[in-house]
Amino acid sequence: MQQQKLLSLISNLLPEENSLAEQIASVLDISYGAAYRRINNKSKISIDEAITLAKHFNLSIDSLFGTGDENVIPIRKMQILKGTADFEKYFTNSTELLTPLLNIKNSEIIYSAKDLPIFYTSEGNMLTRFKLFVWLQILDPSFKLTQFSNFALPSSLKKSYQKFGLLYDNLNTVEIWDITTINSTLKQLHYYFESGIITSEETSILCDDLKKLIHRIYAKSVPNSNFKLYYNELLLMSNNVLIKTPLQNSLFVPFTVLNYFNTNDTKTCEQVSDFIAEQLKQSKLINTSGEKEKNIFFNKIFSKIDELKSHVNGKLILDF
């Protein structure tokens, strides 16, 4: 029974053109005949083989067999990030982790956006460079550049981040924002400007990049879109991400700046899904809220960016 459940989970994660037998044979390094016997339940999958398959296809053995305690759930911890090489692995591993889930037909990603979703700042512009600069400053003790202008973004890191960001295109996506979602990015810009690490000219360009990004989000927040933007001013966001598919759900919970825990535990994901459903009832769907309400929401965000830009150009004193 559990063997068929495991094989069914793997089958549903594969693109239609991929053969289950070929994948099983490849991962376990066995013949096609041996793979078919396991698929047809004529041979048993050993514990070692089940673990190998689960690791390869990002499935939880605990979720298949159960722990016996509903308050104990299986989780996966992303590697701790320390340096540039770790960031490249982070984006590569995250892409490999998410791709099978997001390739499932009718999948949906729900992002509770306390901060700007990480996918958005991957375009390769100055804002991308600034975000990676900030993350490295926070997470890498050896990274101590005194000037942003001296930070050269490695091309391999840029490519891995861009590939990760492309996962977000054309997905069924739900994002929950408050007007404070932009605050952490603005405070980072303000902090590094006041510290003399970025110049007023650089800060102005970064503000322009940020406005272009918000304009793109504005443009896709329209009725009948696969992107839905909700405005919630009652509950603090958390940067949690829930991926829902017809096959299984997967929850990502941050525990440091970028590191996260991941679980596919069925009951936990259902509980989070129920909580989000209640959260959405207390939210406004910007896509259909009318032009006036939509503009009010986005204009508040644009005003925050403009105020920072005026400040760095000596025209306004900010008080966060």
Secondary structure as UniProt FT lines:
FT   HELIX           2..13
FT   TURN            16..17
FT   HELIX           20..28
FT   HELIX           32..39
FT   TURN            40..41
FT   HELIX           47..56
FT   TURN            57..58
FT   HELIX           61..65
FT   TURN            70..71
FT   STRAND          76..77
FT   HELIX           84..102
FT   TURN            105..106
FT   STRAND          108..112
FT   HELIX           118..121
FT   HELIX           126..139
FT   TURN            141..142
FT   HELIX           148..150
FT   HELIX           155..166
FT   TURN            167..170
FT   STRAND          172..177
FT   HELIX           179..182
FT   HELIX           183..194
FT   TURN            195..196
FT   HELIX           200..220
FT   TURN            223..224
FT   STRAND          227..231
FT   STRAND          241..244
FT   STRAND          249..254
FT   STRAND          260..263
FT   HELIX           266..281
FT   STRAND          284..285
FT   HELIX           286..288
FT   HELIX           291..312
FT   TURN            313..314
//
